[in-house]
Amino acid sequence: MEVEKNIPVPVGKAIYPWSELEVGDSFFVDNTTNQRSSSICTSGRIYYKSHGIAKSIKCRKEGSGHRFWAIKK
């Protein structure tokens, strides 16, 4: 096995638009279970906390999926 140096780490694309949400903005994810919606909320909270942003996430069941809002922390 060869060790390689200076190979850039690929940058992943965000699945959810956390960086684009202003307080009061929301997005809808269709076909989500309650367990999946909890995971999405947690990912938003972790994103904001790790970036030092004073926001949190609120989610509610809506029809066949869930809606997620950016809220003031």
C-alpha positions, 0 to 999 in steps of 0.5 A: 500500500502506498501512502499519498500526500496532498490529495484534497479531501472531496467536499460533500454536497449538503442534502438539506438547505441549513445554510440558506434558511433564515429564521421563519423559512421552511422546507418540506420533505415528502415521505418521511417517517417520524424517526427520519424527521427526528434525524433531519431535525438533529442534523440541522441542530448539529449544523447550527451549533457546529457553525456557531449560528444562533438558530434551531430547527422545529419540525411538524408532520404535514400531509405525507411528510414533514416541514422543517423551520429555522427558528431563533434559538 
